[in-house]
Amino acid sequence: MRDQRALDAIRRYITTNPERWTLDLYNCERRAQDPLTREIWQMLLAQPSTQQGG
């Protein structure tokens, strides 16, 4: 994980995923985009990785 904020967002995503099935990209009957998914991806893409290659 990149930082504690990203880890918390991913944990929240996993915990609430069943409740958001109507928004899931892989649900062929989805009703809208999932704002939490968008928030997580924007966060991950905006922050440089803290992991170092070995």
Secondary structure, 3 states (H helix, E strand, C coil): CCCHHHHHHHHHHHHHHHHHHHHCCCCCCCCCCCHHHHHHHHHHHHCCCCCCCC
